[in-house]
Structure formats: C-alpha cells, structure tokens
Amino acid sequence: MDELLEILNDINPDADYETNEHLVDDEILTSFELVMLVTQISDEFGVSVPSEAIIPENFNSVRAMMDLIERLQEDE
C-alpha cells in the first residue's frame, strides 16, 4: 500500500488519501490524474488495468485501488 500512496502523493500531494473514500466522486482525482494513476499502477504493480475496470468504485479509495490491484495480480 505504501507504493500506491507514494504514487498518489506524486500525482496530487494535497489530497487526504488515508481517509477519503470518494476520491473520484468528489473530483479529488481528475480524469487526467486517473489516467496517470492507471499508467503508474500498471508500471509499478505489473498489472494491466482493463478499461472496464476504470470506474469510480475501483478508485474512490486507496483500499478499493489495492483490492483492484490484488484482483488483477491474481488474474495475471
């Protein structure tokens, strides 16, 4: 999870990723930042994030993102 928090802080250091559970819904992460995030997740965690997985439910919180990453790693 530390790697993911580091990526998120590089993208938007002003956000509270530890407690916020509405990062996409509240537009804390913009669509451009989400594209950057998906690219960095793919590179850092060695997974391919399919377009159908890029939905708010998978990116609204750090826990949701880690759950997605873990599911994708299992499928690899």
Protein Blocks (a to p, Z undefined) as FASTA:
>chain_A
ZZmmmmmmmmmmmbcfklmcclmmnomacfklmmmmmmmmmmmnopacdfklmcfklmmp
mklmmmmmmmmmmmZZ
